[in-house]
């Protein structure tokens, strides 16, 4: 492929990367038409990408540039007369933004714990395992009706109306069972006595 200085001004702002690096650009006439139309889409595309990547806007310009470059490289293949280009650009930008988001949040396999920025404290992890075990044992000691409602509300994240429909009981019963189940669970874990003593 030709160096980026041969690309239209609006599209050359950095290195060619990813999928676009192995393609050749459009014909001269097609390239000028494509560049002119893509310049008109740039601002709307940048606003769209900025919303996708908010609050982390470091990569917004890169995503827009890569999107415009891909469109320019495929200018001879796109139907500029019959179909609007904006939905295609937004789809490409969306996919690139998702890829950027995933890449930024990925933790390399086999990396040392001290290299990762959000490394969990191992003592804290052990405490969480013990706490989870205590919670499981306490939930097993609850009456089945209370256990069932807690699982639906707090594990599955369902609202009281949905739980009522699933279990075939009135909504008020779901609320009452949830309240009593949490109170019983707190008593099982010794939380309630500690709070009542402190009050």
TACORQUI-V911170 format. One record per residue. N is the residue number from 1. RES is the residue in one letter. OMEGA is omega in whole degrees, -180 to 180 (NA if undefined). Layout:
N,RES,OMEGA
N,RES,OMEGA
This chain:
1,X,178
2,X,177
3,X,-176
4,X,180
5,X,177
6,X,179
7,X,177
8,X,-176
9,X,-176
10,X,-176
11,X,-178
12,X,179
13,X,-179
14,X,-177
15,X,175
16,X,-177
17,X,171
18,X,-175
19,X,-174
20,X,-173
21,X,-179
22,X,-176
23,X,175
24,X,-176
25,X,-178
26,X,175
27,X,-176
28,X,-179
29,X,179
30,X,-180
31,X,179
32,X,178
33,X,-180
34,X,-179
35,X,-180
36,X,-180
37,X,-180
38,X,176
39,X,179
40,X,-179
41,X,-171
42,X,-177
43,X,179
44,X,179
45,X,179
46,X,177
47,X,-180
48,X,-179
49,X,179
50,X,177
51,X,-180
52,X,-174
53,X,-179
54,X,2
55,X,-178
56,X,-174
57,X,-177
58,X,-172
59,X,-175
60,X,-179
61,X,178
62,X,180
63,X,179
64,X,-179
65,X,180
66,X,178
67,X,-180
68,X,179
69,X,179
70,X,178
71,X,-179
72,X,-180
73,X,179
74,X,-175
75,X,180
76,X,-178
77,X,-176
78,X,178
79,X,-175
80,X,-175
81,X,-172
82,X,-174
83,X,177
84,X,-177
85,X,-174
86,X,179
87,X,179
88,X,178
89,X,-179
90,X,179
91,X,179
92,X,180
93,X,178
94,X,-180
95,X,179
96,X,179
97,X,177
98,X,178
99,X,179
100,X,180
101,X,-180
102,X,-178
103,X,-179
104,X,-176
105,X,-179
106,X,175
107,X,-178
108,X,179
109,X,177
110,X,179
111,X,-180
112,X,-177
113,X,-178
114,X,179
115,X,-179
116,X,-177
117,X,-176
118,X,-179
119,X,179
120,X,176
121,X,-174
122,X,177
123,X,178
124,X,179
125,X,179
126,X,178
127,X,180
128,X,178
129,X,179
130,X,179
131,X,180
132,X,180
133,X,178
134,X,180
135,X,178
136,X,180
137,X,179
138,X,180
139,X,178
140,X,-179
141,X,179
142,X,172
143,X,-175
144,X,-178
145,X,179
146,X,179
147,X,-178
148,X,-180
149,X,179
150,X,180
151,X,-179
152,X,-175
153,X,-171
154,X,178
155,X,-180
156,X,178
157,X,-179
158,X,175
159,X,-176
160,X,179
161,X,180
162,X,178
163,X,179
164,X,179
165,X,-178
166,X,-176
167,X,180
168,X,179
169,X,179
170,X,-179
171,X,178
172,X,178
173,X,178
174,X,-179
175,X,-180
176,X,180
177,X,179
178,X,179
179,X,-178
180,X,179
181,X,179
182,X,178
183,X,178
184,X,180
185,X,178
186,X,178
187,X,179
188,X,-177
189,X,179
190,X,-178
191,X,-176
192,X,-180
193,X,180
194,X,-180
195,X,-179
196,X,178
197,X,-179
198,X,-175
199,X,NA
